[in-house]
Amino acid sequence: MRRLMLIAAIGLALSACEVQKNQEGSAANAASDDPAAIVAAVEDSWRSGSAETAMAHYAPDAVVFSTGSLAPTSDRNVVTRETAGFMAMKPADFTVTERNTQKLDDDTIVSSGIVGFTAQVGPARQMLRARFTQVLQKQPDRRWLIVHEHMSLPPAGAPLP
């Protein structure tokens, strides 16, 4: 169950890689319309170790399906709490494989793939993986924010890349 919750928090994340580690980086996200750069900024926020940094990439009313709950939530407090719990497990060694980035129109990007990372689960560090899909939308202030995210565990026994 703890592993499930861990991966649930990933989704809230990622998402989700080098969010800019300073205010200039956030400005770069606002100014960029390059899908690869936008997605990289979101994913990098998970490497920061900061729930606040990761949550800065989510719209206030983002809909999130995590691996730890059947129902989606748009409750920012729930998403923030799960993200903070994930960061407490000190995730590292992030890799994204099977990445697909689609620019649907000038204001919408879909990013999907498989994320792998190590995290402290109980007394040991473990390698974990999850599938993800994120929909990012350009806001009126030109920032790209996650408006929808879906995380899932790989099927049992499925070979992973």
Protein Blocks (a to p, Z undefined) as FASTA:
>chain_A
ZZmmmmmmmmmnnopajddfbfklmmmmmmpccfklmmmmmmmmmmnopaklmmmmpcfk
lccddfkbfbdcfbfklmmmmmmmmmmnopghiacehiacddfblmbccdddddddddde
hjbccdddddddddddddfkopacdfbdcdddddehiacZZ
